[in-house]
Amino acid sequence: MAYQNQNFKDEVITHSAMILGYAEKFEQARWVTHIITPDIVKASFGRSNDFREDDKVSTGSSKQEDYFLIAYFFYISVKIMLYRSN
């Protein structure tokens, strides 16, 4: 069973492998409870990094393109830091 801090009014979203408290103010999960079943423990595959919209978020999920500029600016920042360190 998931625990929700009563000070927050997060939307509780249940999936087959996790339960999360979605904080609309920040447009992301405030907390996540992963459900680890024996078949997951024994699995021989790794985590995939494919972004998926969550259609269970009542106010609408973020989309992958929402993160494009963040990733781009992070990439540029790293390039500048590496350039300056040489």
PyMOL commands that place a pseudoatom at each C-alpha (Angstrom):
pseudoatom trace, name=CA, resn=MET, resi=1, chain=A, elem=C, hetatm=0, pos=[0.000, 0.000, 0.000]
pseudoatom trace, name=CA, resn=ALA, resi=2, chain=A, elem=C, hetatm=0, pos=[1.292, 3.458, -0.889]
pseudoatom trace, name=CA, resn=TYR, resi=3, chain=A, elem=C, hetatm=0, pos=[1.638, 6.181, 1.716]
pseudoatom trace, name=CA, resn=GLN, resi=4, chain=A, elem=C, hetatm=0, pos=[0.635, 9.707, 0.826]
pseudoatom trace, name=CA, resn=ASN, resi=5, chain=A, elem=C, hetatm=0, pos=[1.753, 12.667, 2.911]
pseudoatom trace, name=CA, resn=GLN, resi=6, chain=A, elem=C, hetatm=0, pos=[-1.434, 14.457, 3.899]
pseudoatom trace, name=CA, resn=ASN, resi=7, chain=A, elem=C, hetatm=0, pos=[0.271, 17.853, 3.458]
pseudoatom trace, name=CA, resn=PHE, resi=8, chain=A, elem=C, hetatm=0, pos=[0.289, 17.334, -0.304]
pseudoatom trace, name=CA, resn=LYS, resi=9, chain=A, elem=C, hetatm=0, pos=[-2.718, 16.933, -2.562]
pseudoatom trace, name=CA, resn=ASP, resi=10, chain=A, elem=C, hetatm=0, pos=[-1.058, 14.704, -5.136]
pseudoatom trace, name=CA, resn=GLU, resi=11, chain=A, elem=C, hetatm=0, pos=[-3.034, 12.753, -7.685]
pseudoatom trace, name=CA, resn=VAL, resi=12, chain=A, elem=C, hetatm=0, pos=[-2.398, 9.072, -6.909]
pseudoatom trace, name=CA, resn=ILE, resi=13, chain=A, elem=C, hetatm=0, pos=[-1.869, 7.089, -10.111]
pseudoatom trace, name=CA, resn=THR, resi=14, chain=A, elem=C, hetatm=0, pos=[-1.676, 3.300, -10.135]
pseudoatom trace, name=CA, resn=HIS, resi=15, chain=A, elem=C, hetatm=0, pos=[0.107, 1.260, -12.793]
pseudoatom trace, name=CA, resn=SER, resi=16, chain=A, elem=C, hetatm=0, pos=[0.868, -2.468, -12.825]
pseudoatom trace, name=CA, resn=ALA, resi=17, chain=A, elem=C, hetatm=0, pos=[4.495, -1.937, -11.742]
pseudoatom trace, name=CA, resn=MET, resi=18, chain=A, elem=C, hetatm=0, pos=[4.286, 1.294, -9.735]
pseudoatom trace, name=CA, resn=ILE, resi=19, chain=A, elem=C, hetatm=0, pos=[2.124, 3.738, -7.832]
pseudoatom trace, name=CA, resn=LEU, resi=20, chain=A, elem=C, hetatm=0, pos=[2.983, 7.423, -7.905]
pseudoatom trace, name=CA, resn=GLY, resi=21, chain=A, elem=C, hetatm=0, pos=[1.875, 10.722, -6.459]
pseudoatom trace, name=CA, resn=TYR, resi=22, chain=A, elem=C, hetatm=0, pos=[1.672, 13.258, -9.283]
pseudoatom trace, name=CA, resn=ALA, resi=23, chain=A, elem=C, hetatm=0, pos=[2.255, 16.888, -8.269]
pseudoatom trace, name=CA, resn=GLU, resi=24, chain=A, elem=C, hetatm=0, pos=[0.577, 19.068, -10.892]
pseudoatom trace, name=CA, resn=LYS, resi=25, chain=A, elem=C, hetatm=0, pos=[2.356, 22.190, -9.591]
pseudoatom trace, name=CA, resn=PHE, resi=26, chain=A, elem=C, hetatm=0, pos=[5.702, 20.696, -10.681]
pseudoatom trace, name=CA, resn=GLU, resi=27, chain=A, elem=C, hetatm=0, pos=[4.269, 18.529, -13.476]
pseudoatom trace, name=CA, resn=GLN, resi=28, chain=A, elem=C, hetatm=0, pos=[6.082, 15.442, -12.246]
pseudoatom trace, name=CA, resn=ALA, resi=29, chain=A, elem=C, hetatm=0, pos=[5.908, 12.676, -9.693]
pseudoatom trace, name=CA, resn=ARG, resi=30, chain=A, elem=C, hetatm=0, pos=[6.602, 13.744, -6.117]
pseudoatom trace, name=CA, resn=TRP, resi=31, chain=A, elem=C, hetatm=0, pos=[6.993, 10.127, -5.020]
pseudoatom trace, name=CA, resn=VAL, resi=32, chain=A, elem=C, hetatm=0, pos=[6.986, 6.673, -6.610]
pseudoatom trace, name=CA, resn=THR, resi=33, chain=A, elem=C, hetatm=0, pos=[6.480, 3.218, -5.111]
pseudoatom trace, name=CA, resn=HIS, resi=34, chain=A, elem=C, hetatm=0, pos=[7.800, 0.446, -7.344]
pseudoatom trace, name=CA, resn=ILE, resi=35, chain=A, elem=C, hetatm=0, pos=[6.169, -2.973, -7.172]
pseudoatom trace, name=CA, resn=ILE, resi=36, chain=A, elem=C, hetatm=0, pos=[8.968, -5.538, -7.391]
pseudoatom trace, name=CA, resn=THR, resi=37, chain=A, elem=C, hetatm=0, pos=[7.625, -8.979, -8.236]
pseudoatom trace, name=CA, resn=PRO, resi=38, chain=A, elem=C, hetatm=0, pos=[9.747, -12.163, -8.453]
pseudoatom trace, name=CA, resn=ASP, resi=39, chain=A, elem=C, hetatm=0, pos=[9.713, -12.096, -12.269]
pseudoatom trace, name=CA, resn=ILE, resi=40, chain=A, elem=C, hetatm=0, pos=[11.188, -8.578, -12.229]
pseudoatom trace, name=CA, resn=VAL, resi=41, chain=A, elem=C, hetatm=0, pos=[13.935, -9.628, -9.810]
pseudoatom trace, name=CA, resn=LYS, resi=42, chain=A, elem=C, hetatm=0, pos=[14.886, -12.568, -12.062]
pseudoatom trace, name=CA, resn=ALA, resi=43, chain=A, elem=C, hetatm=0, pos=[14.726, -10.588, -15.307]
pseudoatom trace, name=CA, resn=SER, resi=44, chain=A, elem=C, hetatm=0, pos=[17.830, -10.414, -17.447]
pseudoatom trace, name=CA, resn=PHE, resi=45, chain=A, elem=C, hetatm=0, pos=[16.979, -7.162, -19.211]
pseudoatom trace, name=CA, resn=GLY, resi=46, chain=A, elem=C, hetatm=0, pos=[17.887, -3.589, -18.351]
pseudoatom trace, name=CA, resn=ARG, resi=47, chain=A, elem=C, hetatm=0, pos=[15.921, -0.408, -18.100]
pseudoatom trace, name=CA, resn=SER, resi=48, chain=A, elem=C, hetatm=0, pos=[14.836, 1.247, -21.324]
pseudoatom trace, name=CA, resn=ASN, resi=49, chain=A, elem=C, hetatm=0, pos=[15.067, 5.006, -21.653]
pseudoatom trace, name=CA, resn=ASP, resi=50, chain=A, elem=C, hetatm=0, pos=[12.042, 5.490, -23.838]
pseudoatom trace, name=CA, resn=PHE, resi=51, chain=A, elem=C, hetatm=0, pos=[9.770, 8.314, -22.727]
pseudoatom trace, name=CA, resn=ARG, resi=52, chain=A, elem=C, hetatm=0, pos=[6.080, 7.452, -22.546]
pseudoatom trace, name=CA, resn=GLU, resi=53, chain=A, elem=C, hetatm=0, pos=[3.214, 9.820, -21.942]
pseudoatom trace, name=CA, resn=ASP, resi=54, chain=A, elem=C, hetatm=0, pos=[1.025, 8.836, -19.000]
pseudoatom trace, name=CA, resn=ASP, resi=55, chain=A, elem=C, hetatm=0, pos=[-2.599, 8.946, -20.049]
pseudoatom trace, name=CA, resn=LYS, resi=56, chain=A, elem=C, hetatm=0, pos=[-3.681, 8.358, -16.450]
pseudoatom trace, name=CA, resn=VAL, resi=57, chain=A, elem=C, hetatm=0, pos=[-2.626, 11.902, -15.458]
pseudoatom trace, name=CA, resn=SER, resi=58, chain=A, elem=C, hetatm=0, pos=[-5.961, 13.728, -15.388]
pseudoatom trace, name=CA, resn=THR, resi=59, chain=A, elem=C, hetatm=0, pos=[-4.511, 17.126, -16.344]
pseudoatom trace, name=CA, resn=GLY, resi=60, chain=A, elem=C, hetatm=0, pos=[-2.471, 15.714, -19.222]
pseudoatom trace, name=CA, resn=SER, resi=61, chain=A, elem=C, hetatm=0, pos=[0.988, 14.237, -19.267]
pseudoatom trace, name=CA, resn=SER, resi=62, chain=A, elem=C, hetatm=0, pos=[4.209, 15.865, -20.338]
pseudoatom trace, name=CA, resn=LYS, resi=63, chain=A, elem=C, hetatm=0, pos=[5.283, 14.991, -23.840]
pseudoatom trace, name=CA, resn=GLN, resi=64, chain=A, elem=C, hetatm=0, pos=[8.774, 14.054, -24.962]
pseudoatom trace, name=CA, resn=GLU, resi=65, chain=A, elem=C, hetatm=0, pos=[9.085, 17.320, -26.869]
pseudoatom trace, name=CA, resn=ASP, resi=66, chain=A, elem=C, hetatm=0, pos=[8.600, 19.201, -23.572]
pseudoatom trace, name=CA, resn=TYR, resi=67, chain=A, elem=C, hetatm=0, pos=[12.088, 18.012, -22.629]
pseudoatom trace, name=CA, resn=PHE, resi=68, chain=A, elem=C, hetatm=0, pos=[13.813, 18.732, -25.949]
pseudoatom trace, name=CA, resn=LEU, resi=69, chain=A, elem=C, hetatm=0, pos=[15.052, 22.209, -25.039]
pseudoatom trace, name=CA, resn=ILE, resi=70, chain=A, elem=C, hetatm=0, pos=[16.120, 21.124, -21.558]
pseudoatom trace, name=CA, resn=ALA, resi=71, chain=A, elem=C, hetatm=0, pos=[18.239, 18.338, -23.040]
pseudoatom trace, name=CA, resn=TYR, resi=72, chain=A, elem=C, hetatm=0, pos=[19.622, 20.690, -25.699]
pseudoatom trace, name=CA, resn=PHE, resi=73, chain=A, elem=C, hetatm=0, pos=[20.648, 23.375, -23.184]
pseudoatom trace, name=CA, resn=PHE, resi=74, chain=A, elem=C, hetatm=0, pos=[22.191, 20.740, -20.913]
pseudoatom trace, name=CA, resn=TYR, resi=75, chain=A, elem=C, hetatm=0, pos=[24.220, 19.426, -23.876]
pseudoatom trace, name=CA, resn=ILE, resi=76, chain=A, elem=C, hetatm=0, pos=[25.409, 22.934, -24.778]
pseudoatom trace, name=CA, resn=SER, resi=77, chain=A, elem=C, hetatm=0, pos=[26.296, 23.686, -21.126]
pseudoatom trace, name=CA, resn=VAL, resi=78, chain=A, elem=C, hetatm=0, pos=[28.428, 20.550, -20.900]
pseudoatom trace, name=CA, resn=LYS, resi=79, chain=A, elem=C, hetatm=0, pos=[30.192, 21.434, -24.154]
pseudoatom trace, name=CA, resn=ILE, resi=80, chain=A, elem=C, hetatm=0, pos=[30.980, 24.924, -22.842]
pseudoatom trace, name=CA, resn=MET, resi=81, chain=A, elem=C, hetatm=0, pos=[32.291, 23.568, -19.532]
pseudoatom trace, name=CA, resn=LEU, resi=82, chain=A, elem=C, hetatm=0, pos=[34.511, 21.045, -21.337]
pseudoatom trace, name=CA, resn=TYR, resi=83, chain=A, elem=C, hetatm=0, pos=[35.796, 23.762, -23.684]
pseudoatom trace, name=CA, resn=ARG, resi=84, chain=A, elem=C, hetatm=0, pos=[36.642, 26.073, -20.771]
pseudoatom trace, name=CA, resn=SER, resi=85, chain=A, elem=C, hetatm=0, pos=[38.429, 23.316, -18.841]
pseudoatom trace, name=CA, resn=ASN, resi=86, chain=A, elem=C, hetatm=0, pos=[40.923, 22.714, -21.694]
for i in range(1, 86): cmd.bond("trace and resi %d" % i, "trace and resi %d" % (i + 1))
show_as sticks, trace
zoom trace
